[in-house]
Amino acid sequence: MNLFQKADKIAITIEETDNGVKVTETSSDPCVVRLIHAHAQVVSLFIKNGYREVRKNHAVPTTD
């Protein structure tokens, strides 16, 4: 299962900031929270490492 398959269980807020936007994702489902956290870690790696990070495989937490 991936984050996008659980989109209906995610609440998203987007706030404009002086430097862009702040996106907050929340869920009452603990499995979805693990997916949100994992996705945030990968996004942070993309920001830090650039395009070379795209080619890497990133583990997806279990959702059971």
C-alpha positions in Angstrom: 0.0 0.0 0.0 1.3 3.5 -0.7 0.4 6.9 0.5 -1.6 7.9 -2.6 -3.9 4.8 -2.2 -4.8 6.2 1.3 -5.4 9.8 0.1 -9.0 9.7 1.4 -7.6 9.3 5.0 -5.3 12.3 4.8 -6.2 15.9 5.7 -4.0 18.4 4.0 -3.6 22.1 4.8 -1.5 24.5 2.7 -0.3 27.8 4.1 1.5 30.5 2.1 4.8 31.7 3.8 7.3 34.3 2.9 9.5 31.6 1.3 6.8 29.5 -0.4 4.3 27.2 1.2 3.9 25.0 4.3 2.1 21.8 3.7 0.7 19.9 6.7 -0.7 16.3 6.3 -2.5 14.6 9.1 -4.5 11.4 9.6 -6.2 9.6 12.5 -5.1 6.3 11.0 -1.7 5.3 12.5 -0.7 3.3 9.4 -1.3 6.4 7.2 0.7 8.5 9.7 3.7 6.2 9.1 3.3 6.6 5.4 3.1 10.4 5.7 6.3 10.4 7.8 8.1 8.2 5.3 7.0 10.4 2.4 8.2 13.5 4.3 11.6 12.0 4.8 11.9 11.2 1.1 10.8 14.7 0.1 13.5 16.1 2.5 16.1 13.9 0.8 15.0 15.2 -2.6 15.4 18.7 -1.4 18.8 18.0 0.1 20.3 15.8 -2.7 18.4 16.9 -5.8 17.6 14.8 -8.8 20.0 12.0 -8.0 17.7 11.0 -5.1 14.9 10.3 -7.6 16.7 7.2 -8.9 17.0 5.6 -5.5 14.5 3.1 -4.0 13.0 4.2 -0.8 11.5 1.7 1.7 7.7 2.0 2.3 6.6 1.2 5.8 4.1 -1.6 6.4 0.5 -0.6 6.8 -1.0 -3.5 8.7 
